Amino acid sequence: MKIEFRFLNKTTSTFEVVYFQNWNDRQPLFTHDPKKAKKYWHNQSAEKDLNLLNKVKSETAKTLSIKLVS
């Protein structure tokens, strides 16, 4: 399972899909390549990151959805 973000990029007015890769200090890192995304084996560890990622704010993007995908 991986965490998938769907968002609207306000600078280019395009929809994008990215995957959560890992944390760099307190900043989340994302990738467009699903093979590089962090893989979760249990829902509990994924839920922890999902809760933290729901708090992330961006001035240049509007989050449309954050979900766990296989």
C-alpha positions in Angstrom: 0.0 0.0 0.0 1.1 3.5 -0.7 -0.2 7.0 0.1 -1.4 8.9 -3.0 -2.0 12.6 -3.2 -4.2 14.2 -5.8 -3.9 18.0 -6.0 -4.4 21.1 -8.1 -1.2 23.0 -8.8 -2.2 26.6 -8.7 0.8 27.9 -10.5 0.2 25.8 -13.7 -3.5 25.1 -13.2 -3.0 21.4 -13.6 -4.1 18.3 -11.7 -1.3 16.1 -10.4 -0.9 12.8 -8.7 2.1 12.2 -6.4 3.1 9.6 -3.9 4.5 10.0 -0.4 8.2 9.0 -0.3 9.5 9.8 3.2 10.1 12.5 5.7 13.1 14.9 5.5 13.2 16.4 9.0 9.6 17.6 9.3 9.0 18.1 5.5 7.3 15.4 3.5 9.0 14.3 0.2 6.9 13.3 -2.7 7.6 11.4 -6.0 5.7 11.0 -9.2 7.0 7.4 -9.6 4.8 5.0 -7.7 7.7 2.5 -7.5 9.7 5.0 -5.3 6.8 5.5 -2.9 7.0 4.3 0.7 5.3 0.9 1.0 3.2 0.1 4.1 2.4 -3.4 5.2 0.0 -2.4 8.0 -2.8 0.1 8.1 -1.6 1.4 11.5 1.7 2.8 10.3 0.0 4.2 7.2 -2.7 5.9 9.3 0.0 7.7 11.4 1.6 9.2 8.3 -1.9 10.0 6.8 -2.8 12.0 9.9 0.4 14.0 9.7 0.0 14.6 6.0 -3.5 15.8 6.4 -2.0 18.8 8.3 0.4 19.8 5.5 -0.4 23.1 3.9 0.8 24.6 0.6 0.5 28.1 -0.9 0.9 26.7 -4.5 -1.3 23.7 -4.4 -4.8 22.7 -3.2 -5.1 19.1 -2.0 -8.1 17.2 -3.5 -7.6 13.8 -1.9 -5.1 11.8 0.2 -5.7 8.1 0.2 -4.1 4.7 0.7 -3.8 2.8 -2.6 -2.4 -0.7 -3.4 
